Amino acid sequence: MGTSTKSKRKEDRIPSEHIVNLGNGIGTTRNISASGMYFEIDASCVPGRQLDFTVEFDSPGGSLLLKCSGEVIRIEPHNGKIGVAVKILKSVMVAVSNAESRV
């Protein structure tokens, strides 16, 4: 018997919709955990490739930007777009100042 993807996960996934900016394309998160996320984009990705991307969050104190480096774990067709599962290798959360342009 094979091991399901869910049983391989280290952390629970939380359903979440936020803007993802990959520099060459914009997408939408579908779920996020402490170690990874799944998002949908129009552009293609290659499994094993490292990506730098940002995810924008709203907070009572203003917008926050999660800056990430991650590794593409898998890709799949999803809702007419490309679904991308990414393992987060490094991340930092920063406040978005009014002078910075938003995605």
Buried (B, 14 or more C-beta within 10 A) or exposed (E): EEEEEEEEEEEEBEEBEBBBBBEEBBBBBBBBBEBBBBBBBEEEBEEEEEBEBBBBBEEEEEBBBBBBBBBBBBBEEBEEBBBBBBBBEEBEEEEBEEEEEEE
